[in-house]
Amino acid sequence: MQTITAAWLMKDWTNGDPILVSLVQTAYFLPTVLLIVASGTLADTFDRRRLLIVANTWMMMAAALLAILIFMGNKDPIMLLALSGLLAVGFALNQHSLPLCRRSSGSKTCHTRSAFTVSPTMVRVS
C-alpha cells in the first residue's frame, strides 16, 4: 500500500513525470537488493527478536516522518524518495528475521532452524 501511495503522490506532485514515478519503485527495490545479504548476516549474528524490533521501529519512524511532512504540506519529490528508501532499509532488515522468528507458547526467544540441521538431511537424500 505504501508503494502505491508513494507512486501516486509522486505522480501528482510532478505532473506525471515518468522518471520520478519510476524512481519511487527504485527507492523501494534498491535498498532491499543491496542489503539483503547483510540482513541475513545480521539475523544470524544477533538476536532476531531485537532485530525485528529495531527494523519495525525504523520503519515506523520513517513512515511517521513522511506522514508528518506530507501533512505539513511538503511536496518535495526528493524527500519522498529518501524516506521511501529509508522504509525499504527497514523492510530489508525484516526479511530474514521475520520468517525465522516464532514466538513459542510463553517464551520470548526466537526458535530457528540452523543450517547445520539441514545439512545431514541433504546428505541422506543424496
C-alpha positions as CSV (number, residue, x, y, z in Angstrom):
1,M,0.0,0.0,0.0
2,Q,2.9,2.3,0.8
3,T,4.5,1.9,-2.6
4,I,1.2,2.6,-4.5
5,T,0.5,5.7,-2.3
6,A,4.1,7.0,-2.8
7,A,3.9,6.5,-6.6
8,W,0.5,8.2,-6.7
9,L,1.8,11.2,-4.7
10,M,4.9,11.4,-6.9
11,K,2.6,11.4,-10.0
12,D,0.5,14.2,-8.5
13,W,3.5,16.3,-7.3
14,T,5.5,16.1,-10.6
15,N,2.6,16.2,-13.1
16,G,3.1,12.6,-14.0
17,D,6.9,12.7,-14.7
18,P,7.6,9.0,-15.6
19,I,11.2,9.1,-14.5
20,L,10.3,10.3,-11.0
21,V,7.4,8.0,-10.7
22,S,9.6,5.0,-11.6
23,L,12.2,6.2,-9.1
24,V,9.7,5.5,-6.3
25,Q,9.9,1.8,-7.2
26,T,13.6,2.0,-7.4
27,A,13.8,3.6,-4.0
28,Y,11.9,0.6,-2.5
29,F,13.7,-2.0,-4.5
30,L,17.4,-0.9,-4.5
31,P,18.0,-0.9,-0.7
32,T,16.4,-4.4,-0.5
33,V,18.7,-5.7,-3.2
34,L,21.8,-4.1,-1.6
35,L,21.1,-5.0,2.0
36,I,19.5,-8.5,1.7
37,V,22.8,-10.4,2.3
38,A,23.8,-8.1,5.1
39,S,20.4,-8.5,6.8
40,G,20.8,-12.3,6.6
41,T,24.2,-12.0,8.3
42,L,22.7,-9.7,11.0
43,A,19.8,-12.1,11.5
44,D,22.3,-15.0,12.0
45,T,24.6,-12.9,14.3
46,F,22.2,-11.1,16.6
47,D,19.0,-11.8,18.4
48,R,16.3,-11.9,15.8
49,R,13.6,-10.6,18.1
50,R,15.6,-7.5,18.8
51,L,16.5,-7.1,15.1
52,L,12.7,-7.2,14.3
53,I,12.1,-4.6,17.0
54,V,14.8,-2.3,15.6
55,A,13.7,-2.8,12.0
56,N,10.0,-2.2,12.7
57,T,10.8,0.9,14.8
58,W,12.9,2.2,12.0
59,M,10.1,1.7,9.5
60,M,7.6,3.3,11.9
61,M,9.7,6.4,12.4
62,A,10.3,6.8,8.7
63,A,6.6,6.4,7.9
64,A,5.7,8.8,10.7
65,L,8.2,11.4,9.5
66,L,6.8,11.0,5.9
67,A,3.2,11.4,7.2
68,I,4.1,14.5,9.2
69,L,6.0,16.2,6.4
70,I,3.2,15.5,3.9
71,F,0.6,16.7,6.4
72,M,2.6,19.9,6.8
73,G,2.4,20.5,3.1
74,N,5.8,19.4,2.0
75,K,5.7,18.3,-1.6
76,D,9.4,17.7,-2.3
77,P,9.9,14.6,-4.6
78,I,13.4,14.1,-3.2
79,M,12.0,13.9,0.3
80,L,9.5,11.3,-0.8
81,L,12.3,9.2,-2.5
82,A,14.6,9.5,0.5
83,L,12.0,8.4,3.1
84,S,10.8,5.7,0.8
85,G,14.3,4.4,0.7
86,L,14.6,4.5,4.5
87,L,11.4,2.4,4.7
88,A,13.0,-0.1,2.3
89,V,16.0,-0.3,4.6
90,G,13.8,-1.4,7.4
91,F,12.0,-3.8,5.1
92,A,15.3,-5.4,4.1
93,L,16.3,-5.9,7.7
94,N,12.9,-7.6,8.4
95,Q,13.2,-10.1,5.5
96,H,15.5,-12.7,7.2
97,S,14.3,-12.3,10.8
98,L,10.6,-12.4,10.4
99,P,10.1,-15.9,8.9
100,L,12.6,-17.4,11.3
101,C,11.4,-15.8,14.5
102,R,8.4,-17.6,16.0
103,R,7.2,-17.0,19.5
104,S,6.5,-20.2,21.2
105,S,4.0,-20.5,24.0
106,G,5.2,-18.4,26.9
107,S,8.7,-18.0,25.5
108,K,10.2,-14.7,24.4
109,T,13.0,-16.3,22.4
110,C,13.2,-16.9,18.7
111,H,13.4,-20.5,17.6
112,T,15.2,-21.0,14.4
113,R,16.4,-23.9,12.3
114,S,20.1,-23.9,11.9
115,A,21.8,-24.6,8.6
116,F,23.6,-27.4,10.4
117,T,20.4,-29.4,10.9
118,V,19.6,-29.2,7.2
119,S,23.0,-30.4,6.1
120,P,22.7,-34.1,7.4
121,T,19.2,-34.3,5.8
122,M,20.6,-33.3,2.4
123,V,23.4,-35.8,2.7
124,R,20.9,-38.6,3.5
125,V,18.8,-37.6,0.5
126,S,21.7,-37.7,-2.0
